[in-house]
Amino acid sequence: MSEARPPPPELERLPTAWLLRVGAVALALLAAASVVAWGLWILWRPDSERPLPMPPSTLQVGMLDQAPFALDRRADELKARQRERLDGYGWVDVDAGVIHQPIDAAMRQLLFESEGGAR
């Protein structure tokens, strides 16, 4: 009673040369398609996407003001104008006789009137 043994499995031989050729052709096609797509993108993109070189002294890039914050004095000028208006006297409405005055002076006037009116 001898048992029949199955034959040993055959080693499958992969067609490596054929696989390498197919891989190389696929990579070559991918590279060629990439080069063609890049060339078409450069050729057909609108002129608005083609940035012009900016002069070296320009602080603006595109539509944005790119001035460094340390060099931008607009906020300081606005604060100075607002402080000048708050600390000074002037007309709000000439016809109605309405003026503006510094807050400290208005508070002193209000206190003086209330003390004088209470007596």
NORNOR-V335866 format. One record per helix or strand. SS is the DSSP state (H for helix, E for strand). FROM is the first residue (numbers start at 1). TO is the last residue. If there is no record, write none. Layout:
ss=SS from=FROM to=TO
ss=SS from=FROM to=TO
//
This chain:
ss=H from=16 to=44
ss=H from=47 to=49
ss=E from=60 to=61
ss=E from=64 to=65
ss=H from=69 to=71
ss=H from=74 to=87
ss=E from=90 to=93
ss=E from=98 to=100
ss=H from=103 to=118
//
